[in-house]
């Protein structure tokens, strides 16, 4: 906006507030996910790799490689294998998709399931905080990781 000629105090103030709010979300994710660096998880579809990868948490399996198609038996088996081999300690589902396949992987492995919402209700900052809380709650204490691997 500033480059487009809206170089006024209000625009600069709004920009500074936005940058501060974004930095706060970044710091929350950094501190919230720090204890879980290196932990892997399985997702319903591949919507979380960039966000969590930034903070050292890894997507190691995807149940629905193509989000508009049903999961294949091979994709479900690969997700089960990822959890059983201790590569993943969590399964992430989204409220926009049927969680049936993910719940089946959870039943077979004992891995917990967390619901993260990539769309939210229009408040991006509230959505990001809620997703971080859901993710860290599901990951639990770092010393507990791997205890849910289905052994």
C-alpha positions in Angstrom: 0.0 0.0 0.0 2.8 2.4 0.8 4.4 1.7 -2.6 1.0 2.4 -4.2 0.9 5.9 -2.7 -0.9 5.3 0.5 2.1 6.5 2.5 0.4 8.0 5.5 0.7 7.6 9.2 -2.4 5.4 9.5 -1.1 3.0 6.8 2.3 2.8 8.5 0.7 2.2 11.9 -1.5 -0.6 10.5 1.5 -2.2 8.8 3.5 -2.0 12.0 0.6 -3.6 14.0 0.3 -6.3 11.4 4.0 -7.1 11.4 4.0 -7.2 15.2 1.0 -9.5 15.3 2.6 -11.8 12.7 5.9 -11.9 14.7 3.9 -12.8 17.8 2.3 -15.8 16.1 5.7 -16.8 14.7 7.2 -16.6 18.3 4.3 -18.7 19.7 4.8 -21.4 17.1 8.6 -21.3 17.7 8.3 -21.7 21.4 5.3 -24.1 21.3 6.9 -26.5 18.8 10.5 -26.3 20.0 10.0 -29.3 22.4 8.7 -31.3 19.5 11.5 -30.7 16.9 12.1 -33.8 14.9 8.7 -35.3 15.7 6.8 -36.7 12.7 3.1 -36.9 12.1 0.7 -38.1 9.5 -1.8 -35.8 7.9 -5.1 -36.4 6.2 -3.9 -34.4 3.3 -0.7 -32.4 2.8 -1.7 -29.0 4.1 0.7 -28.6 7.0 4.2 -29.4 5.7 5.3 -25.8 5.1 4.0 -24.5 8.5 5.3 -27.2 10.7 8.5 -27.8 8.7 9.4 -24.2 9.5 9.5 -25.2 13.2 11.2 -28.6 12.8 8.1 -30.8 13.0 7.9 -33.2 10.0 5.1 -34.6 7.9 6.1 -38.2 7.3 2.9 -39.6 5.8 -0.2 -38.4 4.0 -3.4 -40.4 4.0 -5.0 -38.6 1.1 -2.2 -37.7 -1.4 -4.7 -36.1 -3.7 -7.1 -34.1 -1.5 -10.1 -34.5 -3.9 -9.9 -38.3 -4.1 -10.5 -41.0 -1.7 -7.4 -42.4 0.2 -6.0 -45.5 -1.4 -5.4 -48.7 0.6 -1.7 -48.1 -0.2 -1.7 -44.6 1.3 -3.5 -45.9 4.4 -1.0 -48.8 4.8 1.9 -46.3 4.4 0.4 -44.1 7.1 0.1 -47.1 9.4 3.7 -48.0 8.7 4.9 -44.5 9.4 3.2 -44.5 12.8 4.3 -48.1 13.7 7.9 -47.4 12.8 7.8 -44.5 15.2 8.3 -41.9 12.4 5.0 -40.4 13.4 3.4 -39.9 16.8 0.2 -38.1 15.7 -2.4 -38.1 13.0 -3.9 -34.7 11.9 -7.4 -34.4 10.4 -9.3 -31.4 9.2 -12.9 -30.6 9.8 -13.5 -30.1 6.1 -12.8 -33.8 5.3 -14.3 -37.2 6.4 -11.9 -38.4 9.1 -12.8 -42.1 8.5 -9.5 -43.2 7.1 -7.5 -41.2 9.6 -9.5 -42.7 12.5 -8.8 -46.2 11.0 -5.1 -45.5 11.1 -5.5 -44.3 14.7 -7.4 -47.5 15.6 -4.7 -49.7 14.1 -1.8 -47.8 15.7 -3.0 -46.2 18.9 -1.8 -42.8 17.7 -3.7 -39.8 18.9 -5.7 -37.7 16.4 -5.7 -33.9 16.4 -8.0 -31.7 14.4 -6.4 -28.6 12.8 -8.5 -26.3 10.7 -6.7 -24.6 7.8 -9.7 -22.4 7.1 -10.9 -21.1 10.4 -13.8 -18.8 10.8 -12.3 -15.7 9.2 -10.0 -14.6 12.1 -6.6 -15.8 10.9 -4.8 -15.0 14.2 -7.4 -16.9 16.3 -7.2 -19.9 13.8 -3.4 -20.0 14.1 -3.5 -19.9 17.9 -6.2 -22.6 18.0 -4.3 -24.8 15.6 -1.1 -24.4 17.7 -3.0 -25.3 20.9 -4.5 -28.4 19.3 -1.2 -29.5 17.9 0.8 -29.1 21.1 -2.0 -30.7 23.2 -2.0 -33.7 20.9 1.8 -33.9 20.9 1.8 -33.9 24.7 4.9 -33.8 26.7 8.1 -34.5 24.7 8.9 -37.4 27.1 5.6 -39.0 26.2 6.3 -39.0 22.4 6.6 -42.4 20.9 4.5 -43.9 23.7 1.5 -43.9 21.4 3.2 -45.6 18.5 1.0 -48.7 18.7 3.5 -51.1 20.2 
